[in-house]
Amino acid sequence: MEQLKELMGLKVFHILLVAVILWISVFLINIIIGKFFQKTNFIEERKEKTIESMIRSLTKYTASISFILYVVSQFVDNFGSIIAGAGVAGIIIGFGAQSLIKDILAGMFLIYEKQIHQGDFITINNTFNGTVEEIGLRSLKVREWSGKLLTISNGEIKQIQNYNIDRMRVIERVVVRFRENPEKVWSVLEKACEKINQEYDHCLKRDQDNCVIEPFQLFGMTSLNAGYHGYEYTITGLVDDQVYWSTAKEARKIIAQTLYDEKIGLAEEQILLNQYEDSSSRL
């Protein structure tokens, strides 16, 4: 009995020792990886963060699985022979880990095919929107606009819309009332485009020769009767994906201010005016 207790105590000691060693190893690997990417700049920062996140996840899962196998081997005789006879794949399937394999493979393809990077703003399955915080082997963590952290299994991801793949086109549609002179509106919107290009030249997407690919410009009149409200004009501009949201907001501000300064009324103004005139006539 005493020998059994000593043997059990020795096994527990070995298990705790292995747990400490694995924890220290994972901790040191994470520090080394973090220091390495801090001192290197041969790839983009967000790609570095993506690779770092994947390595951290891989290290954590490898250490966890190794620890579980070691613990089982301490209490199961001929555990090595069982693995050799049944095969690792058979054991994994036997434990009902098909979904885990699906998640891991999906996560590897996300990285290999460069579909997303850490820091990208994405839409998942046309349902969830947010910024990628962590890409793991099993799951993806996305911070929503409200601040909530969404964790979704990689295998459940069917569709991804990425707003941060190299370039983004700002598309703004302006609907003015019918009574506005189309030629004047055209001239005013071109003036707004010039202001945007001057103030946000550094945000425009450029080619390898540092030439602007597509500045903000008036695409044209895209509807003669948009929603039975007025004439619709469309402005477009190709910007760097990193500054898409801020540039789009500032572009709208400049367009709105220019229309206001030139006394160009939007379609909503006409609707409100008609309603007011109708109510006045009834009185």
Backbone as numpy.savetxt, mean C-alpha at the origin, in Angstrom:
# Nx Ny Nz CAx CAy CAz Cx Cy Cz
12.34 -43.39 39.92 11.52 -42.19 39.92 12.39 -40.93 39.92
13.42 -40.95 40.76 14.31 -39.80 40.83 15.03 -39.58 39.50
15.42 -40.72 38.87 16.09 -40.60 37.56 15.15 -39.98 36.52
13.87 -40.36 36.62 12.88 -39.82 35.69 12.71 -38.31 35.89
12.70 -37.90 37.17 12.59 -36.47 37.45 13.82 -35.71 36.96
14.99 -36.32 37.17 16.21 -35.67 36.70 16.21 -35.56 35.18
15.77 -36.64 34.52 15.72 -36.61 33.06 14.73 -35.57 32.56
13.58 -35.50 33.23 12.58 -34.50 32.85 13.10 -33.09 33.08
13.77 -32.89 34.22 14.33 -31.58 34.51 15.39 -31.18 33.51
16.18 -32.16 33.08 17.22 -31.89 32.09 16.61 -31.51 30.74
15.52 -32.19 30.38 14.86 -31.86 29.12 14.27 -30.45 29.16
13.65 -30.11 30.30 13.08 -28.77 30.44 14.17 -27.71 30.37
15.32 -28.02 31.01 16.45 -27.08 30.96 16.94 -26.88 29.53
17.05 -27.99 28.79 17.49 -27.90 27.39 16.49 -27.11 26.55
15.20 -27.32 26.81 14.17 -26.60 26.06 14.27 -25.10 26.32
14.42 -24.74 27.59 14.56 -23.33 27.93 15.83 -22.74 27.34
16.90 -23.52 27.35 18.16 -23.05 26.78 18.03 -22.80 25.28
17.39 -23.74 24.59 17.18 -23.58 23.15 16.29 -22.38 22.86
15.26 -22.17 23.70 14.37 -21.03 23.52 15.13 -19.71 23.66
16.00 -19.64 24.66 16.80 -18.43 24.87 17.75 -18.20 23.71
18.39 -19.27 23.24 19.33 -19.15 22.13 18.62 -18.68 20.86
17.46 -19.26 20.58 16.71 -18.86 19.39 16.25 -17.41 19.50
15.79 -17.02 20.68 15.33 -15.64 20.87 16.47 -14.65 20.66
17.63 -14.97 21.24 18.80 -14.10 21.06 19.22 -14.05 19.60
19.16 -15.20 18.93 19.55 -15.26 17.51 18.65 -14.39 16.65
17.33 -14.50 16.88 16.38 -13.68 16.13 16.61 -12.21 16.41
16.84 -11.88 17.68 17.07 -10.49 18.08 18.31 -9.93 17.39
19.40 -10.71 17.39 20.64 -10.24 16.77 20.51 -10.12 15.26
19.82 -11.07 14.64 19.63 -11.03 13.19 18.84 -9.77 12.80
17.80 -9.46 13.55 17.00 -8.27 13.26 17.83 -7.00 13.40
18.69 -6.96 14.42 19.56 -5.79 14.59 20.54 -5.66 13.44
21.15 -6.79 13.06 22.13 -6.77 11.96 21.47 -6.34 10.65
20.28 -6.88 10.39 19.57 -6.51 9.16 19.21 -5.03 9.16
18.73 -4.53 10.31 18.39 -3.13 10.41 19.59 -2.22 10.20
20.72 -2.55 10.82 21.94 -1.76 10.66 22.45 -1.81 9.22
22.31 -2.98 8.60 22.79 -3.14 7.22 22.05 -2.22 6.27
20.71 -2.19 6.38 19.93 -1.37 5.46 20.05 0.12 5.79
20.38 0.45 7.03 20.61 1.85 7.37 21.86 2.41 6.71
22.84 1.53 6.51 24.13 1.98 5.96 24.23 1.78 4.45
23.20 1.23 3.83 23.23 0.99 2.38 22.15 1.81 1.70
22.38 2.14 0.45 21.39 2.90 -0.33 21.41 2.47 -1.80
21.70 1.18 -2.04 21.77 0.72 -3.42 20.40 0.44 -4.02
19.35 0.40 -3.19 17.98 0.29 -3.68 17.11 1.31 -2.95
15.88 1.49 -3.44 14.98 2.48 -2.85 14.67 2.12 -1.40
14.42 3.16 -0.62 14.19 2.97 0.81 12.99 2.07 1.08
11.89 2.27 0.33 10.72 1.46 0.60 10.94 0.00 0.22
11.79 -0.26 -0.80 12.12 -1.64 -1.14 12.99 -2.26 -0.05
13.89 -1.46 0.52 14.70 -1.95 1.62 13.82 -2.34 2.80
12.83 -1.50 3.11 11.92 -1.80 4.22 11.12 -3.06 3.94
10.74 -3.25 2.68 9.99 -4.44 2.31 10.83 -5.70 2.52
12.07 -5.68 2.04 12.96 -6.83 2.20 13.24 -7.08 3.67
13.47 -6.01 4.42 13.74 -6.14 5.86 12.55 -6.77 6.57
11.33 -6.33 6.22 10.14 -6.89 6.83 10.00 -8.37 6.52
10.30 -8.76 5.28 10.20 -10.16 4.90 11.25 -11.01 5.63
12.46 -10.52 5.75 13.51 -11.26 6.46 13.15 -11.44 7.93
12.62 -10.40 8.54 12.19 -10.49 9.94 11.12 -11.56 10.11
10.15 -11.56 9.18 9.08 -12.55 9.24 9.62 -13.95 9.04
10.51 -14.11 8.06 11.09 -15.43 7.78 11.89 -15.93 8.97
12.67 -15.06 9.60 13.46 -15.44 10.77 12.57 -15.87 11.92
11.49 -15.13 12.14 10.58 -15.45 13.25 9.91 -16.80 13.05
9.42 -17.05 11.83 8.74 -18.32 11.58 9.72 -19.50 11.60
10.93 -19.31 11.09 11.93 -20.38 11.11 12.29 -20.75 12.54
12.49 -19.73 13.38 12.83 -20.00 14.78 11.67 -20.68 15.50
10.44 -20.24 15.24 9.27 -20.83 15.92 9.08 -22.29 15.52
9.17 -22.58 14.22 8.99 -23.96 13.76 10.11 -24.85 14.29
11.34 -24.33 14.27 12.47 -25.10 14.78 12.30 -25.43 16.25
11.81 -24.47 17.03 11.61 -24.69 18.47 10.52 -25.74 18.70
9.43 -25.65 17.93 8.35 -26.63 18.09 8.85 -28.04 17.77
9.59 -28.18 16.68 10.13 -29.49 16.31 11.09 -30.02 17.37
11.89 -29.13 17.94 12.83 -29.55 18.99 12.09 -30.03 20.23
11.05 -29.30 20.63 10.28 -29.70 21.80 9.64 -31.06 21.59
9.05 -31.25 20.40 8.42 -32.55 20.10 9.45 -33.67 20.12
10.63 -33.41 19.60 11.68 -34.43 19.56 12.14 -34.85 20.95
11.97 -33.98 21.95 12.38 -34.32 23.31 11.42 -35.29 23.99
10.21 -35.39 23.47 9.21 -36.23 24.13 8.71 -37.37 23.22
9.18 -37.41 21.99 8.78 -38.47 21.06 10.02 -39.25 20.66
10.00 -40.53 20.93 11.14 -41.37 20.57 11.22 -41.55 19.06
12.44 -41.63 18.57 12.69 -41.86 17.13 11.97 -40.81 16.26
11.99 -39.56 16.75 11.31 -38.50 16.00 11.96 -38.28 14.64
13.28 -38.40 14.57 13.97 -38.26 13.29 13.56 -39.32 12.30
13.37 -40.54 12.77 12.94 -41.62 11.88 11.53 -41.38 11.38
10.70 -40.82 12.25 9.31 -40.53 11.85 9.28 -39.50 10.73
10.11 -38.44 10.89 10.17 -37.40 9.85 10.68 -37.98 8.54
11.73 -38.81 8.64 12.29 -39.40 7.42 11.31 -40.32 6.74
10.51 -41.04 7.53 9.58 -42.00 6.94 8.34 -41.35 6.38
7.78 -40.41 7.11 6.53 -39.78 6.68 6.76 -38.65 5.70
7.93 -38.01 5.84 8.20 -36.86 4.98 7.68 -35.58 5.61
8.42 -34.49 5.40 8.03 -33.21 6.00 6.69 -32.74 5.46
6.46 -32.90 4.16 5.21 -32.44 3.56 4.02 -33.17 4.15
4.18 -34.49 4.36 3.09 -35.25 4.94 2.76 -34.82 6.34
3.79 -34.50 7.12 3.56 -34.04 8.48 2.84 -32.70 8.50
3.25 -31.80 7.60 2.61 -30.48 7.54 1.14 -30.61 7.17
0.86 -31.43 6.18 -0.52 -31.63 5.77 -1.31 -32.30 6.89
-0.64 -33.25 7.59 -1.29 -33.94 8.69 -1.70 -33.00 9.80
-0.97 -31.95 10.01 -1.31 -30.95 11.02 -2.34 -29.95 10.50
-2.82 -30.14 9.30 -3.85 -29.26 8.75 -3.35 -27.88 8.43
-2.15 -27.80 7.83 -1.55 -26.50 7.58 -1.62 -26.10 6.11
-2.64 -26.60 5.41 -2.75 -26.23 4.00 -2.93 -24.73 3.83
-3.74 -24.12 4.70 -3.96 -22.68 4.60 -2.68 -21.90 4.89
-1.87 -22.43 5.81 -0.60 -21.78 6.13 0.32 -21.79 4.93
0.39 -22.92 4.24 1.22 -23.02 3.03 0.72 -22.05 1.97
-0.60 -21.95 1.84 -1.20 -21.04 0.86 -0.81 -19.60 1.17
-0.87 -19.21 2.45 -0.52 -17.85 2.85 0.95 -17.56 2.59
1.83 -18.51 2.92 3.26 -18.31 2.75 3.62 -18.17 1.27
3.06 -19.05 0.43 3.35 -18.97 -1.00 2.84 -17.65 -1.59
1.63 -17.23 -1.15 1.08 -15.97 -1.63 1.96 -14.80 -1.21
2.47 -14.85 0.01 3.36 -13.79 0.48 4.66 -13.73 -0.31
5.21 -14.89 -0.63 6.44 -14.92 -1.43 6.21 -14.35 -2.82
5.06 -14.64 -3.42 4.77 -14.11 -4.75 4.54 -12.60 -4.71
3.95 -12.09 -3.61 3.77 -10.65 -3.48 5.10 -9.91 -3.57
6.12 -10.49 -2.92 7.44 -9.86 -2.93 8.14 -10.10 -4.25
8.11 -11.35 -4.73 8.85 -11.70 -5.95 8.34 -10.91 -7.15
7.02 -10.75 -7.24 6.43 -10.05 -8.39 6.38 -8.54 -8.18
6.89 -8.06 -7.04 6.98 -6.62 -6.74 5.61 -5.94 -6.85
4.58 -6.61 -6.34 3.24 -6.03 -6.40 3.07 -4.90 -5.40
3.71 -5.02 -4.24 3.60 -3.98 -3.21 4.93 -3.83 -2.50
5.09 -2.66 -1.87 6.24 -2.39 -1.02 5.74 -1.77 0.28
6.55 -1.84 1.29 6.18 -1.22 2.55 6.08 0.30 2.36
4.97 0.87 2.81 4.72 2.30 2.64 3.79 2.63 1.49
3.45 1.64 0.64 2.54 1.89 -0.47 1.11 2.07 0.03
0.36 2.91 -0.66 -1.07 3.05 -0.38 -1.81 2.14 -1.35
-2.61 1.20 -0.82 -3.22 0.19 -1.67 -4.70 0.02 -1.33
-5.41 -0.62 -2.26 -6.78 -1.07 -2.04 -6.79 -2.58 -2.23
-7.31 -3.31 -1.25 -7.33 -4.76 -1.28 -8.75 -5.25 -1.55
-8.89 -6.08 -2.58 -10.17 -6.72 -2.91 -11.30 -5.70 -3.07
-10.96 -4.49 -3.53 -11.95 -3.42 -3.72 -12.72 -3.10 -2.44
-12.12 -3.40 -1.29 -12.82 -3.23 -0.01 -12.03 -2.42 0.99
-10.76 -2.76 1.18 -9.95 -2.13 2.22 -8.91 -1.20 1.60
-8.75 -0.02 2.22 -7.78 0.96 1.76 -6.85 1.31 2.92
-5.56 1.47 2.60 -4.63 1.87 3.64 -3.20 1.79 3.18
-2.29 2.08 4.12 -0.86 2.08 3.85 -0.23 0.80 4.37
0.58 0.16 3.55 1.23 -1.10 3.94 2.24 -0.82 5.05
2.03 -1.48 6.20 2.95 -1.31 7.32 3.93 -2.47 7.43
3.45 -3.67 7.13 4.32 -4.84 7.28 3.90 -5.92 6.30
4.89 -6.51 5.64 4.65 -7.62 4.72 5.29 -8.86 5.31
4.46 -9.80 5.75 4.96 -11.02 6.36 4.76 -12.22 5.47
5.34 -13.34 5.87 5.17 -14.56 5.09 3.73 -15.05 5.12
3.04 -14.80 6.23 1.68 -15.31 6.38 0.61 -14.25 6.20
0.89 -13.02 6.57 -0.15 -12.00 6.54 0.41 -10.65 6.13
-0.51 -9.77 5.78 -0.19 -8.40 5.38 -0.88 -7.44 6.34
-0.13 -6.46 6.85 -0.70 -5.48 7.77 -0.82 -4.14 7.07
-2.04 -3.60 7.09 -2.34 -2.35 6.40 -2.97 -1.38 7.40
-2.43 -0.18 7.46 -2.96 0.86 8.34 -4.00 1.67 7.57
-5.26 1.60 8.00 -6.32 2.32 7.32 -6.26 3.81 7.65
-7.01 4.60 6.88 -6.99 6.04 7.06 -7.46 6.44 8.45
-8.38 5.70 9.01 -8.91 5.99 10.34 -7.90 5.69 11.44
-6.84 4.96 11.11 -5.84 4.59 12.11 -5.91 3.13 12.49
-6.98 2.44 12.11 -7.11 1.02 12.43 -6.09 0.21 11.64
-5.57 -0.83 12.29 -4.60 -1.71 11.64 -5.31 -2.96 11.16
-5.30 -3.16 9.85 -5.94 -4.32 9.24 -4.90 -5.40 8.99
-5.18 -6.61 9.46 -4.32 -7.76 9.20 -5.09 -8.76 8.36
-4.61 -9.05 7.18 -5.30 -9.95 6.27 -4.33 -11.04 5.81
-4.80 -12.28 5.78 -3.97 -13.40 5.34 -3.61 -13.23 3.87
-2.37 -13.52 3.53 -1.93 -13.35 2.15 -2.76 -14.18 1.17
-3.19 -15.35 1.63 -3.98 -16.21 0.75 -5.36 -15.66 0.45
-5.84 -14.71 1.25 -7.16 -14.12 1.04 -7.13 -12.93 0.10
-5.93 -12.51 -0.29 -5.81 -11.34 -1.18 -6.04 -11.78 -2.63
-7.09 -11.26 -3.22 -7.43 -11.62 -4.60 -7.07 -10.50 -5.58
-7.16 -9.26 -5.12 -6.90 -8.13 -6.02 -6.25 -7.00 -5.25
-5.24 -6.39 -5.85 -4.54 -5.27 -5.23 -4.49 -4.11 -6.21
-4.92 -2.94 -5.75 -4.74 -1.70 -6.51 -3.67 -0.90 -5.79
-2.54 -0.72 -6.45 -1.40 -0.03 -5.84 -1.31 1.39 -6.40
-1.33 2.38 -5.50 -1.26 3.78 -5.91 0.18 4.30 -5.91
1.14 3.41 -5.71 2.54 3.85 -5.59 3.47 3.00 -6.45
3.10 2.77 -7.68 3.96 2.03 -8.60 4.52 3.00 -9.63
5.63 3.60 -9.31 6.44 4.42 -10.23 5.79 5.76 -10.58
4.57 5.76 -11.03 3.95 7.00 -11.50 2.45 6.97 -11.22
1.89 8.18 -11.06 0.45 8.32 -10.86 -0.04 9.53 -11.65
-1.20 9.41 -12.26 -1.76 10.51 -13.04 -2.88 11.18 -12.24
-2.70 12.45 -11.98 -3.75 13.24 -11.33 -4.79 13.58 -12.39
-6.04 13.25 -12.13 -7.14 13.51 -13.06 -8.21 14.29 -12.32
-8.43 15.52 -12.72 -9.43 16.37 -12.09 -10.46 16.81 -13.14
-11.73 16.59 -12.81 -12.81 16.98 -13.71 -13.54 18.20 -13.15
-13.74 19.18 -14.01 -14.40 20.42 -13.61 -15.67 20.59 -14.45
-16.80 20.72 -13.78 -18.08 20.91 -14.47 -18.56 22.34 -14.21
-18.66 23.14 -15.28 -19.10 24.54 -15.16 -20.50 24.67 -15.73
-21.16 25.72 -15.36 -22.54 25.93 -15.80 -22.58 26.25 -17.30
-23.75 26.02 -17.91 -23.90 26.18 -19.35 -23.70 27.61 -19.83
-23.97 28.57 -18.98 -23.92 29.96 -19.41 -22.49 30.48 -19.55
-21.49 29.72 -19.09 -20.10 30.16 -19.19 -19.58 29.99 -20.62
-18.80 30.95 -21.06 -18.21 30.93 -22.40 -17.14 29.83 -22.46
-17.33 28.81 -23.29 -16.35 27.71 -23.34 -14.93 28.18 -23.64
-14.81 29.17 -24.50 -13.46 29.66 -24.84 -12.79 30.30 -23.63
-13.55 31.05 -22.85 -13.00 31.67 -21.65 -12.63 30.60 -20.61
-13.50 29.62 -20.43 -13.22 28.54 -19.47 -11.95 27.80 -19.87
-11.82 27.56 -21.16 -10.62 26.86 -21.65 -9.37 27.66 -21.30
-9.42 28.95 -21.53 -8.28 29.82 -21.25 -7.96 29.86 -19.75
-8.98 29.92 -18.92 -8.79 29.98 -17.47 -8.18 28.69 -16.95
-8.65 27.56 -17.44 -8.12 26.27 -16.97 -6.68 26.06 -17.44
-6.36 26.55 -18.63 -4.96 26.49 -19.07 -4.07 27.35 -18.18
-4.60 28.46 -17.75 -3.87 29.33 -16.83 -3.64 28.61 -15.50
-4.64 27.89 -15.03 -4.49 27.11 -13.79 -3.42 26.04 -13.94
-3.38 25.41 -15.10 -2.36 24.38 -15.35 -0.95 24.98 -15.30
-0.80 26.16 -15.86 0.50 26.83 -15.83 0.94 27.12 -14.40
0.00 27.54 -13.56 0.33 27.81 -12.16 0.77 26.53 -11.44
0.05 25.46 -11.69 0.40 24.19 -11.05 1.79 23.74 -11.47
2.07 23.83 -12.77 3.38 23.40 -13.27 4.52 24.26 -12.71
4.24 25.54 -12.50 5.28 26.42 -11.96 5.54 26.14 -10.48
4.50 25.98 -9.70 4.65 25.81 -8.26 5.04 24.39 -7.87
4.67 23.41 -8.68 4.93 22.01 -8.31 5.71 21.28 -9.40
6.65 22.01 -9.98 7.51 21.42 -11.01 8.30 20.24 -10.44
8.69 20.33 -9.17 9.50 19.27 -8.55 8.71 17.99 -8.31
7.39 18.06 -8.42 6.56 16.88 -8.20 6.23 16.13 -9.49
6.50 16.75 -10.62 6.16 16.13 -11.91 7.08 14.94 -12.20
6.52 13.93 -12.81 7.30 12.74 -13.16 8.25 13.04 -14.31
9.49 12.60 -14.17 10.52 12.86 -15.18 11.11 11.56 -15.70
11.66 11.64 -16.92 12.29 10.46 -17.51 13.76 10.41 -17.12
14.50 9.51 -17.75 15.91 9.33 -17.42 16.75 10.56 -17.75
16.28 11.36 -18.69 17.00 12.59 -19.05 16.54 13.79 -18.24
15.76 13.54 -17.19 15.25 14.58 -16.29 14.30 15.54 -17.00
13.62 15.04 -18.01 12.62 15.85 -18.71 11.22 15.46 -18.22
10.37 16.45 -18.07 9.01 16.19 -17.61 8.28 15.34 -18.63
7.68 14.26 -18.18 6.99 13.35 -19.10 5.64 13.91 -19.52
4.85 14.33 -18.53 3.52 14.86 -18.84 3.16 15.93 -17.81
3.32 17.21 -18.15 2.95 18.27 -17.21 1.44 18.37 -17.07
1.00 19.17 -16.14 -0.43 19.40 -16.00 -0.92 20.15 -17.24
-1.99 19.64 -17.81 -2.51 20.22 -19.04 -4.02 19.99 -19.13
-4.67 20.82 -19.91 -6.10 20.67 -20.12 -6.31 19.58 -21.17
-6.84 18.45 -20.74 -7.06 17.33 -21.66 -8.13 17.67 -22.69
-9.13 18.45 -22.27 -10.17 18.87 -23.20 -11.53 18.88 -22.54
-12.54 19.20 -23.35 -13.92 19.14 -22.88 -14.39 17.70 -23.04
-14.65 17.03 -21.94 -14.95 15.60 -21.96 -16.45 15.30 -21.90
-17.28 16.32 -21.73 -18.73 16.09 -21.78 -19.43 17.42 -22.04
-20.43 17.39 -22.95 -21.21 18.59 -23.24 -22.35 18.78 -22.24
-22.70 17.70 -21.54 -23.83 17.78 -20.61 -23.61 16.77 -19.48
-22.62 17.04 -18.64 -22.25 16.11 -17.57 -23.35 16.05 -16.52
-24.06 14.93 -16.47 -25.13 14.76 -15.49 -26.24 15.78 -15.63
-26.43 16.32 -16.84 -27.42 17.36 -17.11 -27.18 18.61 -16.26
-25.91 18.85 -15.94 -25.56 19.99 -15.08 -24.78 21.07 -15.82
-23.86 20.66 -16.69 -23.04 21.65 -17.36 -21.94 21.02 -18.19
-21.01 21.87 -18.68 -19.89 21.40 -19.47 -18.81 20.82 -18.56
-18.25 19.70 -18.96 -17.20 19.06 -18.17 -15.85 19.18 -18.87
-14.84 19.66 -18.13 -13.47 19.76 -18.61 -12.59 18.87 -17.72
-11.55 18.30 -18.31 -10.66 17.41 -17.57 -9.22 17.89 -17.63
-8.59 17.95 -16.48 -7.17 18.32 -16.36 -6.39 17.11 -15.88
-5.24 16.86 -16.52 -4.41 15.71 -16.13 -2.96 16.15 -15.94
-2.24 15.36 -15.16 -0.82 15.61 -14.94 -0.18 14.38 -14.34
0.99 14.00 -14.82 1.70 12.81 -14.35 2.71 13.23 -13.29
2.56 12.67 -12.08 3.41 13.07 -10.96 4.10 11.84 -10.38
5.11 12.11 -9.55 5.80 11.03 -8.85 4.84 10.42 -7.83
4.83 9.11 -7.75 3.86 8.43 -6.89 4.01 8.80 -5.42
5.22 9.17 -5.00 5.45 9.50 -3.59 4.73 10.77 -3.15
4.43 11.65 -4.09 3.80 12.94 -3.75 2.43 13.07 -4.42
1.83 11.95 -4.79 0.57 12.00 -5.53 -0.53 12.70 -4.74
-0.74 12.28 -3.49 -1.87 12.81 -2.71 -1.70 14.30 -2.43
-0.51 14.70 -2.02 -0.29 16.12 -1.70 -0.39 16.99 -2.95
0.16 16.51 -4.07 0.09 17.28 -5.32 -1.34 17.41 -5.82
-2.11 16.31 -5.71 -3.50 16.34 -6.15 -4.31 17.35 -5.34
-4.08 17.40 -4.03 -4.81 18.35 -3.18 -4.46 19.79 -3.54
-3.17 20.05 -3.74 -2.76 21.41 -4.08 -3.23 21.81 -5.47
-3.27 20.86 -6.40 -3.75 21.15 -7.75 -5.22 21.55 -7.70
-6.02 20.84 -6.90 -7.44 21.21 -6.77 -7.59 22.62 -6.20
-6.74 22.93 -5.23 -6.80 24.26 -4.61 -6.52 25.36 -5.63
-5.50 25.15 -6.46 -5.13 26.15 -7.47 -6.24 26.27 -8.51
-6.81 25.15 -8.93 -7.89 25.18 -9.92 -9.09 25.94 -9.37
-9.46 25.63 -8.12 -10.62 26.29 -7.51 -10.38 27.80 -7.36
-9.18 28.17 -6.92 -8.87 29.58 -6.72 -8.87 30.34 -8.05
-8.34 29.71 -9.09 -8.30 30.36 -10.40 -9.71 30.56 -10.95
-10.57 29.56 -10.81 -11.95 29.70 -11.25 -12.67 30.80 -10.48
-12.39 30.87 -9.20 -13.03 31.90 -8.37 -12.56 33.30 -8.77
-11.25 33.45 -8.98 -10.71 34.76 -9.36 -11.26 35.23 -10.70
-11.49 34.28 -11.61 -11.98 34.63 -12.94 -13.51 34.62 -13.02
-14.15 34.39 -11.84 -15.62 34.42 -11.75 -16.28 33.40 -12.68
-15.70 32.19 -12.71 -16.28 31.08 -13.46 -17.13 30.26 -12.50
-18.42 30.15 -12.79 -19.31 29.43 -11.89 -19.39 27.95 -12.21
-19.40 27.14 -11.18 -19.55 25.71 -11.37 -21.02 25.34 -11.54
-21.27 24.12 -11.97 -22.64 23.69 -12.28 -23.54 23.74 -11.07
-23.04 23.43 -9.88 -23.85 23.43 -8.67 -24.46 24.80 -8.40
-23.71 25.83 -8.77 -24.19 27.19 -8.56 -25.45 27.45 -9.39
-25.49 26.91 -10.59 -26.65 27.10 -11.45 -27.87 26.39 -10.86
-27.66 25.18 -10.31 -28.77 24.42 -9.73 -29.38 25.18 -8.55
-28.50 25.69 -7.68 -28.98 26.45 -6.52 -29.71 27.71 -6.97
-29.23 28.36 -8.02 -29.84 29.58 -8.52 -31.22 29.29 -9.08
-31.36 28.20 -9.82 -32.65 27.82 -10.38 -33.66 27.52 -9.28
-33.20 26.80 -8.24 -34.08 26.48 -7.14 -34.56 27.75 -6.45
-33.61 28.70 -6.30 -33.95 29.97 -5.65 -34.96 30.75 -6.49
-34.75 30.76 -7.82 -35.66 31.47 -8.71 -37.04 30.85 -8.70
-37.09 29.49 -8.65 -38.38 28.80 -8.63 -39.14 29.14 -7.36
-38.44 29.13 -6.24 -39.10 29.41 -4.96 -39.57 30.86 -4.91
-38.81 31.78 -5.52 -39.18 33.19 -5.52 -40.43 33.44 -6.35
-40.52 32.71 -7.50 -41.68 32.89 -8.36 -42.95 32.37 -7.73
-42.82 31.32 -6.90 -44.01 30.78 -6.22 -44.54 31.76 -5.19
-43.57 32.49 -4.57 -44.00 33.46 -3.59 -44.71 34.63 -4.25
